[in-house]
Amino acid sequence: MPRSIWKGAITFGLVNIPVEVHSAESSSDRISFRQLHKTDNSTVKNVRYCAKEDKPISYDEIVKGYEYTKGKFVVMEEEDFRAATIESSKTIEIQDFVKNDDVDPRYFESPYYLVPQKGGEKAYALLREAIRKMGMVGIGMVTMRSNSQHLVGIKVVEDALVMEIMRYADELVDTSSFTFPAADNVRPAELQMAEQLVTTLADEFKPEKYSNTYKNNLMAIINAKLKGKKIVVEEPEEPEATNVLDLMTRLQESLSQGKKKKGKKAAASDDEAEAPAAKEKEKEKPKKKRKTA
């Protein structure tokens, strides 16, 4: 089992469940790059530079400042940060249980697995099954480090309790900041056609069928360059917005294409299902006796 990043307990009411927190995200497949000097491929160091004196400075000459107006700063000392520090707790305190559908998905940020420690298995399973059955999310607070208090949601995913770091309300941009089109201009015939298209393309969510094309392309280019091959890059075409007059035509064409794809997919599924049966029939056929010379 990977090493935990935090140990503590989930608390709700007077119940304590000892748990370990493990990241639910994998970074092993991420492609990382180093900055190099173009002329000799040597690595580049980041130099801290004073804009006013036009010279490099050392780390111990740097302080933190809050810009309260353009070019004006409040300088913060180490004791200021210590004064704001919250004691690191060893509990994930569930304050409320809310309906799963009531929480806007924009609030959720980073997932972590909560794994029960020894002695907490039964209480862990009890909480999991209770919120699974009731379709709830536990909302609470946790302080993993002295300067990071997080709002969290605890939900059920398969047999795991998953804790998701959540954004606070003031961290989301309100939709009123933008202008979105009204539904008044959507004609019933267009809506019906769009609904048919959605139904045609409807499928079960299978995350493994989606891949990061950009990452795959990068690795293909890296491997080609390692072999000394020349890379030819094609310029992507800029997609044009569908003209309002062509909207119905485009919907009809999309619907036809969707039906063809679905038909091919269904045929492929039938072939896969028939293949084992065909093999069985082949086995059942009586073998012809070989003539002996």
ZAMARGU-4260 file (C-alpha; in steps of 0.2 Angstrom, whole numbers, plus 5000, padded with zeros to 4 digits):
<rodrens>
0) 5000/5000/5000 | 5007/5018/4996 | 5012/5028/5010 | 4998/5039/5018 | 4999/5058/5018
5) 4989/5060/5034 | 4983/5050/5048 | 4968/5055/5060 | 4950/5051/5062 | 4933/5055/5054
10) 4921/5061/5068 | 4902/5063/5067 | 4892/5065/5083 | 4902/5055/5096 | 4909/5042/5083
15) 4927/5042/5079 | 4934/5032/5064 | 4953/5031/5063 | 4958/5033/5045 | 4973/5036/5034
20) 4972/5048/5019 | 4979/5043/5002 | 4980/5052/4986 | 4967/5046/4973 | 4977/5054/4959
25) 4992/5046/4950 | 5006/5057/4943 | 5017/5043/4937 | 5011/5045/4919 | 5013/5064/4918
30) 5026/5070/4906 | 5038/5083/4914 | 5051/5094/4905 | 5067/5104/4911 | 5072/5121/4905
35) 5088/5120/4895 | 5100/5133/4887 | 5097/5132/4868 | 5115/5133/4863 | 5122/5119/4874
40) 5107/5110/4882 | 5113/5114/4900 | 5100/5116/4913 | 5094/5133/4918 | 5093/5140/4936
45) 5080/5152/4941 | 5088/5168/4948 | 5079/5180/4960 | 5081/5197/4953 | 5077/5214/4961
50) 5068/5225/4948 | 5073/5242/4956 | 5091/5239/4958 | 5093/5228/4942 | 5103/5214/4951
55) 5101/5197/4957 | 5097/5195/4976 | 5099/5180/4989 | 5084/5171/4996 | 5087/5179/5014
60) 5084/5196/5006 | 5066/5192/5001 | 5050/5196/5011 | 5032/5193/5007 | 5021/5207/5003
65) 5002/5209/4999 | 4998/5222/4985 | 4983/5232/4992 | 4984/5244/4977 | 4995/5245/4961
70) 5013/5246/4967 | 5009/5248/4985 | 5012/5233/4997 | 5009/5228/5015 | 5025/5218/5020
75) 5022/5202/5030 | 5034/5196/5043 | 5036/5178/5049 | 5027/5182/5065 | 5012/5188/5056
80) 5010/5171/5048 | 5012/5163/5064 | 4999/5173/5072 | 4986/5167/5059 | 4991/5149/5061
85) 4978/5136/5064 | 4983/5121/5075 | 4984/5106/5064 | 4970/5094/5070 | 4969/5075/5069
90) 4951/5075/5064 | 4940/5076/5049 | 4925/5084/5058 | 4909/5081/5048 | 4897/5095/5052
95) 4883/5092/5040 | 4876/5078/5029 | 4868/5085/5013 | 4860/5076/4998 | 4872/5071/4985
100) 4863/5080/4971 | 4862/5096/4981 | 4881/5099/4980 | 4886/5109/4964 | 4901/5098/4956
105) 4911/5115/4954 | 4914/5114/4972 | 4924/5098/4971 | 4943/5099/4968 | 4955/5085/4973
110) 4950/5067/4978 | 4958/5057/4992 | 4955/5039/4998 | 4951/5037/5016 | 4957/5020/5022
115) 4952/5013/5039 | 4966/5010/5052 | 4966/4995/5063 | 4951/4994/5074 | 4941/5006/5063
120) 4934/4994/5050 | 4917/4991/5057 | 4913/5010/5060 | 4920/5014/5043 | 4909/5001/5034
125) 4894/5007/5045 | 4896/5026/5039 | 4899/5020/5021 | 4883/5010/5020 | 4873/5023/5029
130) 4878/5038/5017 | 4877/5026/5002 | 4859/5021/5006 | 4853/5038/5010 | 4863/5046/4995
135) 4872/5059/5006 | 4888/5068/5006 | 4897/5072/5023 | 4903/5090/5023 | 4916/5095/5036
140) 4933/5103/5039 | 4951/5097/5041 | 4967/5105/5044 | 4981/5094/5037 | 4995/5107/5040
145) 4995/5123/5051 | 4992/5135/5037 | 4979/5125/5026 | 4961/5122/5033 | 4951/5113/5020
150) 4932/5112/5017 | 4929/5093/5012 | 4916/5082/5006 | 4915/5063/5010 | 4906/5052/4998
155) 4905/5034/4993 | 4914/5027/4978 | 4912/5008/4976 | 4918/5001/4993 | 4929/5017/4997
160) 4925/5033/5007 | 4932/5047/4996 | 4937/5064/5004 | 4937/5078/4991 | 4945/5094/4995
165) 4931/5108/4991 | 4932/5126/4985 | 4924/5139/4997 | 4910/5149/4990 | 4920/5164/4987
170) 4932/5154/4976 | 4920/5151/4963 | 4916/5164/4949 | 4897/5167/4949 | 4888/5164/4932
175) 4881/5181/4933 | 4898/5187/4927 | 4894/5181/4910 | 4881/5182/4897 | 4873/5166/4891
180) 4860/5163/4877 | 4841/5162/4882 | 4831/5146/4877 | 4818/5157/4868 | 4826/5156/4851
185) 4826/5137/4851 | 4812/5129/4840 | 4803/5114/4846 | 4808/5104/4830 | 4827/5108/4833
190) 4825/5103/4851 | 4817/5087/4847 | 4831/5083/4834 | 4845/5088/4847 | 4837/5076/4860
195) 4836/5062/4847 | 4855/5065/4843 | 4859/5064/4862 | 4849/5048/4863 | 4858/5041/4849
200) 4875/5045/4856 | 4870/5039/4874 | 4881/5026/4881 | 4888/5020/4898 | 4902/5030/4905
205) 4918/5020/4903 | 4933/5031/4908 | 4946/5019/4900 | 4940/5022/4883 | 4946/5040/4884
210) 4964/5044/4882 | 4975/5060/4883 | 4979/5063/4864 | 4990/5077/4868 | 5001/5067/4879
215) 5001/5052/4867 | 5007/5064/4853 | 5021/5071/4864 | 5027/5054/4868 | 5027/5049/4850
220) 5037/5064/4845 | 5049/5062/4859 | 5052/5043/4854 | 5054/5049/4835 | 5067/5062/4840
225) 5076/5049/4850 | 5077/5039/4834 | 5083/5054/4824 | 5067/5055/4814 | 5061/5071/4807
230) 5044/5077/4814 | 5031/5084/4802 | 5018/5094/4811 | 5001/5098/4802 | 4992/5114/4806
235) 4975/5110/4814 | 4960/5118/4805 | 4950/5131/4814 | 4932/5124/4817 | 4918/5136/4811
240) 4903/5139/4821 | 4887/5131/4814 | 4877/5144/4805 | 4859/5146/4812 | 4852/5142/4794
245) 4862/5126/4793 | 4858/5120/4811 | 4843/5108/4806 | 4853/5101/4792 | 4869/5098/4803
250) 4858/5090/4816 | 4850/5078/4804 | 4867/5074/4797 | 4874/5071/4814 | 4859/5060/4818
255) 4862/5049/4803 | 4881/5047/4807 | 4877/5043/4825 | 4865/5029/4820 | 4878/5022/4808
260) 4891/5022/4822 | 4878/5014/4834 | 4874/5001/4821 | 4892/4996/4818 | 4895/4996/4837
265) 4880/4984/4839 | 4886/4973/4825 | 4903/4972/4833 | 4896/4967/4850 | 4885/4954/4841
270) 4901/4947/4832 | 4910/4946/4849 | 4895/4937/4857 | 4893/4925/4842 | 4912/4921/4841
275) 4912/4909/4857 | 4896/4900/4851 | 4904/4897/4834 | 4919/4890/4842 | 4908/4878/4852
280) 4899/4873/4837 | 4915/4869/4828 | 4920/4858/4842 | 4904/4849/4842 | 4906/4844/4823
285) 4910/4826/4821 | 4928/4824/4815 | 4930/4814/4798 | 4939/4798/4799 | 4956/4798/4791
290) 4958/4785/4777 | 4973/4774/4780 | 4983/4769/4765
</rodrens>
